[in-house]
Amino acid sequence: MCAYDLFGKDIERSFSDIDINLLEGRFLKENDHYNVVVGYRLATDLFDKTMHAKNSIRINNIKFRIEGIFEEQGDRDVDYAVYIPIDTM
């Protein structure tokens, strides 16, 4: 699992520029705190049950709400990634 920090007002555009789309939920917004967007395989393979948008996960014992799940990319770095707002790190 890889964690990436995000910042800026145009997070959604950053992902559309590299052709990564959401399977469900939404992209992070500038004011999101303790919210994440996760890769497809992280949501489907890493937990006892498949995770969905609005579910919660814990990272370093901190609770985060899943806002979105990316479509499967076939790239391990994206499919197992967690995207977190930079000011939450």
Rosetta blueprint (number, residue, H / E / L):
1 M L
2 C E
3 A E
4 Y E
5 D E
6 L E
7 F L
8 G L
9 K L
10 D L
11 I H
12 E H
13 R H
14 S H
15 F H
16 S H
17 D H
18 I L
19 D L
20 I L
21 N L
22 L E
23 L E
24 E E
25 G E
26 R L
27 F L
28 L L
29 K L
30 E L
31 N L
32 D L
33 H L
34 Y L
35 N E
36 V E
37 V E
38 V E
39 G L
40 Y H
41 R H
42 L H
43 A H
44 T H
45 D H
46 L L
47 F L
48 D L
49 K L
50 T L
51 M L
52 H L
53 A L
54 K L
55 N L
56 S E
57 I E
58 R E
59 I E
60 N L
61 N L
62 I E
63 K E
64 F E
65 R E
66 I E
67 E E
68 G E
69 I E
70 F E
71 E L
72 E L
73 Q L
74 G L
75 D L
76 R H
77 D H
78 V H
79 D H
80 Y L
81 A E
82 V E
83 Y E
84 I E
85 P E
86 I H
87 D H
88 T H
89 M L
